[in-house]
Amino acid sequence: MNAKTKIFTALVLFLLLSPAAFALDNNENVCAVYFTGIGCSHCARADPVVLGTLPKTTNLIVIEYEIYRDAVNSRLMTGYNDNYNTGFGVPLIILNNDKFIRGDSPIITQLKGTVNELGSNNCPLADGTSLSFEDLDITSLPGKPKIWKGERILMAVNGTGDSNVLKNLLTTDNPLKALESIDYELIEPKAVPLSGTEVTFDNAVKISGWIFQWNGKGFDNVDKTNNANANNDAVADSIARDKIKLSTLCIIALADTINPCALAVFILMLIGITTYDPGNRKKRVLYAGLSFVTAVYIMYFFYGLIIIRSIQLVEAITNIRPILTTIFGTVAILLGLLHLKEVLWYRPGGMLTEMPMSWRPRVKKLMTSITSPKGAFFMGAFVTVFLIPCTMGPYFIAGGILSVLELIETIPWLLIYDFVFILPLIAITFIIHFGFKQVEDVSGWKEKNIKNIHLFTAIIMLFVGLGILFGWI
């Protein structure tokens, strides 16, 4: 071997074994955390770039947190703001302690250049530290992240699993080969919603506590039986999630419905009807009671839409979801404490728990003046204004929970909530109509059990408030 050959060989070996060579071979990544919200108009412009174009055309890896529909993700913004001083606006992408980009236009115009300029970047964590994607334990990530890389996505279900195996699926050239050595469940791919659109994938598997989806070559021979079972499991998961939401709303509605304020107004109306025409009281109680309840149902439905839309409009201007979550939980606890106060030191007309004493003479005069089912209907619509101070607390909390949905999607939930709210009024109507009890008996029962009613409401509201603050709800 001559001198030139020796020099050339040594140079090749140096290049192959140098750290730079390893860096090129490892294909370093730019890792970033992205906060977005489904329903946010500015996110609708930024999402396709951050979650679509750039992960496919650059070495960008995006850890996405959707905050409008996921309260747990929403709370993470507080930690990131504390450590990165980012504020709470979305869309927001965080690269490191010195660099974040907020707003759709800045993200669209600046992010690609920033990614190319950085070349590589550690993943910024909520506590202010950072780790390279290679060293990051993705199963330890808080909340419900989605991790985007190229034409692939990992979505946390419960976050368990082997981090190295999961990361390998995102970065390997051949995901099918990587799947050969691990246990997985083949499932139908599901479109991933973005703000204003969605991303579809060709293939999907469930691995431990994650769902992995990718485009390109998939399995040639799909086990239809397993696929059907997977679909059933997915449907069951969806139903379970809906049951949790429904149970939460029904619990809040129960706190709203066993309400001294609403019961008192309704009983006054029935007393007025039966006093006006005592000879035909059963028939009039039925018609007037149902008319009154129908009016309350309709008006409360529209109040619910107004509450939800108002919250959504505020969020469209600036993201307040992390703050709202804290507010909802705090308000629920305060309401619970106010009702608990009525149990220990009862005074009629308590703030936010009963109708103010100054309103009662006017309401009594109005309610006892009703002489027909038509009058009961119009009075039911009108008197809801007087019920607002003592019934809107729980409704505001329920509206906040539902505000993460599109307005049209909230309609069935509101209809269910309001039906639970009017159930005691319907029950009283039929109890008196069929002669099981007199109006005076129902009124006496309410007064005798007023503290128990407040205790019931206090327990529910304290549970709901703690559930919201600690992420149970």
C-alpha positions in Angstrom: 0.0 0.0 0.0 1.6 3.3 -1.1 1.6 6.5 0.9 -1.4 8.1 -1.0 -3.5 5.0 -0.5 -2.7 5.0 3.2 -3.6 8.7 3.5 -6.9 8.2 1.6 -7.8 5.1 3.8 -7.1 7.0 7.0 -9.2 10.0 5.9 -12.2 7.7 5.0 -11.9 6.0 8.4 -11.7 9.4 10.2 -14.9 10.6 8.4 -16.8 7.4 9.1 -15.9 7.3 12.8 -16.1 11.0 13.6 -19.0 12.4 15.6 -20.1 14.4 12.6 -20.6 11.2 10.7 -22.6 9.7 13.4 -24.7 12.8 13.6 -25.5 12.5 9.9 -26.2 8.9 10.2 -28.5 9.5 13.1 -30.5 12.0 11.1 -30.9 14.5 14.0 -34.4 15.9 14.5 -35.9 19.3 15.4 -38.3 18.6 18.1 -41.0 21.1 19.1 -44.2 21.3 21.2 -47.3 22.6 19.5 -50.5 23.9 21.2 -53.6 24.1 19.1 -57.4 24.0 19.5 -60.1 22.5 17.3 -62.5 25.3 16.5 -59.8 28.0 16.6 -59.8 29.9 13.2 -56.1 30.9 13.5 -55.2 27.2 14.2 -57.1 26.2 11.1 -54.5 28.1 9.1 -51.4 26.9 11.0 -52.3 23.3 11.6 -51.8 22.1 8.0 -48.3 23.6 8.1 -47.2 22.5 11.5 -48.8 19.0 11.4 -48.9 18.3 7.7 -46.4 20.0 5.4 -43.3 20.5 7.6 -43.1 17.0 9.3 -43.2 15.6 5.8 -40.6 17.9 4.2 -38.2 18.6 7.0 -36.7 16.8 10.0 -39.4 18.3 12.3 -41.0 16.2 15.0 -44.1 17.8 16.6 -45.5 16.9 20.0 -49.1 18.2 19.7 -51.4 19.2 22.5 -55.0 19.9 21.5 -56.4 22.1 24.3 -60.0 23.0 23.4 -61.4 19.5 23.7 -59.0 18.1 26.2 -58.9 19.8 29.7 -55.8 17.9 30.7 -53.8 19.2 27.8 -55.2 22.7 28.5 -53.7 22.7 31.9 -50.2 22.0 30.5 -50.2 25.5 29.0 -49.8 26.9 32.5 -46.6 25.0 33.1 -45.2 26.0 29.7 -46.1 29.6 30.2 -44.4 29.6 33.6 -41.1 28.3 32.2 -41.1 29.7 28.7 -43.1 32.9 29.1 -45.2 32.0 26.1 -48.6 33.4 27.1 -51.9 31.4 26.5 -52.7 32.2 22.9 -52.9 29.5 20.2 -51.6 28.4 17.8 -48.3 28.3 19.7 -45.2 26.3 18.9 -42.3 26.1 21.4 -38.8 25.1 20.3 -36.7 26.1 23.3 -36.3 28.6 26.2 -35.3 31.3 23.7 -37.6 30.5 20.8 -41.3 30.2 20.4 -43.7 31.3 17.7 -47.3 32.3 18.4 -50.0 33.1 15.9 -50.9 31.7 12.5 -49.1 34.2 10.2 -45.8 34.1 12.1 -45.9 30.3 12.2 -46.6 30.0 8.5 -43.9 32.5 7.5 -41.2 31.7 10.1 -41.3 28.1 11.2 -39.7 26.4 8.1 -36.8 28.8 8.2 -36.4 28.3 11.9 -36.4 24.5 11.6 -33.8 24.7 8.8 -31.6 27.1 10.8 -31.7 25.0 13.9 -30.8 21.8 12.2 -31.4 19.9 15.4 -33.4 20.7 18.6 -34.2 19.0 21.9 -37.8 18.5 22.9 -38.9 21.3 25.3 -40.6 19.9 28.4 -43.2 21.5 30.7 -40.7 21.9 33.6 -38.4 24.1 31.5 -35.8 21.3 30.8 -35.3 19.6 27.4 -34.2 16.3 26.0 -33.3 15.1 22.6 -36.0 13.0 21.0 -33.7 10.0 21.1 -33.4 10.3 24.9 -37.0 11.3 25.5 -39.2 8.8 27.3 -42.5 9.6 25.4 -44.5 7.4 27.8 -43.7 9.9 30.5 -45.1 12.9 28.6 -48.1 14.4 30.5 -51.6 14.8 29.0 -52.7 13.3 25.8 -50.0 14.1 23.2 -50.0 13.3 19.5 -46.5 12.9 18.0 -46.2 13.7 14.3 -43.2 12.6 12.2 -43.3 12.4 8.4 -46.3 10.4 7.2 -46.8 8.9 10.7 -48.4 9.7 14.0 -48.4 8.3 17.5 -51.5 9.1 19.6 -51.6 8.5 23.4 -54.5 6.5 24.7 -53.3 6.0 28.2 -49.6 6.6 27.6 -48.1 3.2 28.7 -45.7 1.1 26.6 -42.1 0.9 25.6 -40.8 4.3 24.6 -37.9 3.0 22.4 -40.2 0.7 20.5 -42.7 3.5 19.9 -40.1 6.0 18.8 -38.6 3.4 16.4 -42.0 3.2 14.7 -41.9 6.9 14.0 -38.3 7.0 12.7 -37.6 3.6 11.1 -37.6 3.2 7.3 -39.8 0.1 7.5 -42.6 0.2 10.1 -43.9 -3.2 9.0 -40.6 -4.9 9.8 -40.5 -3.1 13.2 -44.0 -4.4 14.0 -42.9 -8.0 13.5 -41.1 -8.2 16.8 -43.8 -6.6 19.0 -47.4 -7.3 20.0 -50.0 -5.1 18.4 -53.7 -5.0 17.5 -54.6 -4.2 13.9 -57.4 -1.6 13.8 -59.1 0.6 11.2 -57.3 3.9 10.6 -59.2 6.9 11.9 -59.1 10.4 10.6 -57.2 12.7 13.0 -59.1 16.0 13.4 -57.4 19.3 13.0 -59.0 22.7 13.3 -61.1 23.1 10.1 -59.9 19.8 8.5 -58.6 16.3 9.2 -55.7 14.0 8.3 -56.3 10.5 7.1 -53.9 7.5 7.2 -53.8 4.3 5.3 -52.9 2.0 8.2 -53.3 1.8 12.0 -52.4 -0.5 14.9 -52.9 -0.2 18.6 -49.7 -0.9 20.7 -50.1 -0.8 24.5 -51.4 2.6 25.4 -50.8 4.2 22.0 -52.3 4.2 18.5 -49.8 4.3 15.6 -51.0 5.3 12.1 -49.0 5.7 8.9 -49.3 6.1 5.2 -47.7 3.8 2.6 -47.3 0.1 2.5 -49.5 -1.8 5.0 -50.5 -5.4 5.7 -51.6 -7.4 2.6 -53.7 -9.9 4.5 -55.9 -8.2 7.1 -57.5 -10.5 9.6 -61.1 -9.4 9.2 -62.2 -11.0 12.5 -59.5 -9.1 14.5 -60.4 -6.0 12.5 -64.0 -6.3 13.5 -63.1 -6.9 17.1 -60.8 -3.8 17.0 -63.7 -1.8 15.6 -65.9 -3.0 18.4 -63.3 -2.0 20.9 -63.0 1.4 19.3 -66.8 1.8 19.5 -66.8 0.6 23.1 -64.1 3.2 23.9 -66.1 5.9 22.3 -69.3 4.9 24.1 -67.3 4.8 27.4 -66.1 8.3 26.8 -69.6 9.5 26.0 -70.9 7.8 29.2 -68.3 9.7 31.2 -69.4 13.0 29.6 -73.1 12.2 30.0 -72.7 11.1 33.6 -70.8 14.3 34.4 -73.6 16.5 32.9 -76.3 14.5 34.6 -74.5 14.9 38.0 -74.3 18.7 37.5 -78.0 18.8 36.3 -79.0 16.9 39.5 -77.4 19.6 41.6 -79.3 22.2 39.5 -82.6 20.4 39.6 -83.0 19.8 43.3 -83.1 23.5 43.8 -85.1 25.3 46.4 -85.5 28.3 44.1 -87.1 26.4 41.2 -89.2 24.3 43.5 -90.6 27.3 45.3 -91.6 29.1 42.2 -93.3 26.0 40.7 -95.2 25.3 43.9 -96.4 29.0 44.0 -97.8 28.5 40.5 -99.6 25.4 41.4 -101.1 27.0 44.5 -102.4 29.8 42.3 -104.0 27.4 39.8 -105.7 25.3 42.4 -106.9 28.3 44.4 -108.4 29.9 41.2 -110.5 26.8 40.3 -110.6 24.4 43.2 -113.3 22.3 41.6 -111.3 21.4 38.6 -107.9 21.3 40.3 -106.5 17.9 39.0 -107.0 18.8 35.3 -105.7 22.3 35.7 -102.7 21.1 37.7 -101.8 18.8 34.9 -102.2 21.2 32.0 -100.8 24.3 33.8 -97.9 22.3 35.3 -96.8 20.8 32.0 -97.2 24.2 30.2 -95.0 25.8 32.8 -92.4 23.1 32.7 -92.3 23.2 28.8 -91.7 26.9 28.9 -88.8 26.5 31.4 -87.4 23.7 29.3 -87.4 25.9 26.1 -86.0 29.0 27.8 -83.2 27.1 29.6 -82.2 25.4 26.3 -81.7 28.9 24.7 -79.9 30.1 27.8 -77.5 27.1 27.5 -76.8 28.0 23.8 -76.1 31.6 24.8 -73.7 30.5 27.6 -71.8 28.1 25.4 -71.6 30.5 22.4 -70.4 33.3 24.7 -67.5 31.1 26.0 -66.6 30.1 22.4 -66.5 33.7 21.2 -64.2 34.7 24.0 -61.9 31.7 23.2 -61.9 32.7 19.5 -60.3 36.0 20.5 -57.8 34.6 23.0 -57.3 31.1 24.4 -58.6 31.2 28.0 -59.3 27.4 28.2 -56.5 26.8 30.9 -57.9 29.8 32.9 -61.5 28.7 32.4 -60.8 25.2 33.6 -59.6 26.6 36.9 -62.5 29.1 37.0 -65.1 26.3 36.5 -63.6 24.1 39.2 -63.3 27.1 41.6 -66.9 28.2 41.0 -68.2 24.7 41.6 -66.4 24.5 44.9 -67.6 27.9 46.0 -71.2 27.0 45.1 -70.7 23.8 47.1 -69.4 25.8 50.1 -72.3 28.3 49.9 -74.8 25.4 50.0 -72.9 23.8 52.8 -73.2 27.1 54.7 -77.0 26.9 54.3 -76.9 23.5 56.0 -75.0 24.8 59.0 -76.4 28.3 59.2 -79.5 28.5 57.2 -81.0 31.9 56.2 -83.7 32.1 53.5 -82.6 33.9 50.3 -78.9 32.9 50.5 -76.7 34.3 47.8 -76.6 32.1 44.7 -78.5 29.3 46.5 -82.0 30.7 46.8 -84.1 33.5 45.3 -83.3 36.8 47.0 -85.9 37.8 49.6 -86.5 41.1 47.9 -87.8 39.3 44.8 -90.1 36.9 46.5 -93.2 39.1 47.0 -93.2 40.1 43.3 -92.7 36.6 42.1 -95.5 35.3 44.5 -97.9 37.9 43.1 -97.1 36.9 39.5 -97.3 33.2 40.1 -100.6 33.3 42.0 -102.2 35.4 39.3 -102.0 32.5 36.8 -105.4 31.3 35.7 -104.8 29.1 32.7 -102.3 26.7 31.0 -101.5 29.5 28.5 -100.8 31.9 31.3 -98.6 29.2 33.0 -96.6 28.8 29.8 -95.9 32.5 29.4 -95.2 32.9 33.1 -92.8 30.0 33.0 -90.9 31.7 30.2 -90.8 35.0 32.0 -90.0 33.7 35.5 -86.8 32.0 34.4 -85.2 35.4 34.7 -85.9 35.3 38.4 -84.4 31.8 38.6 -81.0 32.9 37.1 -79.3 33.9 40.3 -79.9 30.6 42.0 -79.8 28.1 39.1 -77.2 29.4 36.6 -74.1 28.4 38.6 -74.2 24.7 37.7 -75.5 25.5 34.2 -72.5 27.8 33.6 -70.2 25.0 34.6 -72.0 22.5 32.3 -71.8 25.1 29.5 -68.1 25.4 30.0 -67.6 21.7 29.7 -69.7 21.6 26.5 -68.0 24.6 25.0 -65.3 22.4 23.6 -67.8 21.0 21.1 -69.1 22.7 18.0 -72.3 24.6 18.9 -74.6 22.2 16.9 -72.9 19.2 18.7 -74.0 20.6 22.0 -77.7 20.5 21.2 -78.4 16.8 22.3 -76.3 17.3 25.5 -78.3 20.5 26.4 -81.6 18.7 25.7 -80.6 15.9 28.1 -79.3 18.3 30.8 -82.5 20.4 30.7 -84.7 17.3 30.8 -82.9 16.2 34.0 -83.4 19.8 35.3 -87.2 19.7 34.8 -87.7 16.1 36.0 -88.7 17.0 39.6 -91.2 19.5 38.3 -92.8 16.9 36.0 -92.9 14.5 39.0 -94.6 17.0 41.2 -97.2 17.7 38.5 -98.2 14.0 38.2 -98.0 13.4 41.9 -100.6 16.1 42.5 -102.6 15.3 39.4 -103.1 11.7 40.5 -103.9 12.7 44.0 -100.9 11.1 45.8 -100.2 14.4 47.5 -101.7 17.9 47.8 -99.8 21.0 46.7 -99.6 22.0 50.4 -98.0 18.7 51.2 -95.3 19.2 48.6 -94.7 22.7 49.9 -94.4 21.5 53.4 -92.0 18.7 52.4 -89.7 21.3 50.7 -89.6 23.5 53.8 -89.0 20.6 56.1 -86.2 19.2 54.1 -84.6 22.5 52.9 -81.3 21.7 54.7 -81.1 18.2 53.2 -81.7 19.7 49.7 -78.8 22.1 50.3 -76.6 19.3 51.6 -77.3 17.2 48.5 -76.4 20.1 46.2 -73.2 20.9 48.3 -71.9 17.4 48.0 -72.4 17.2 44.2 -70.9 20.6 43.5 -67.8 20.0 45.7 -67.3 16.7 43.9 -67.6 18.3 40.5 -65.3 21.2 41.4 -62.6 18.9 42.7 -63.1 16.7 39.7 -62.5 19.6 37.3 -59.5 20.9 39.1 -57.8 17.5 39.5 -58.7 16.2 36.1 -61.3 13.5 37.0 -63.9 15.3 34.9 
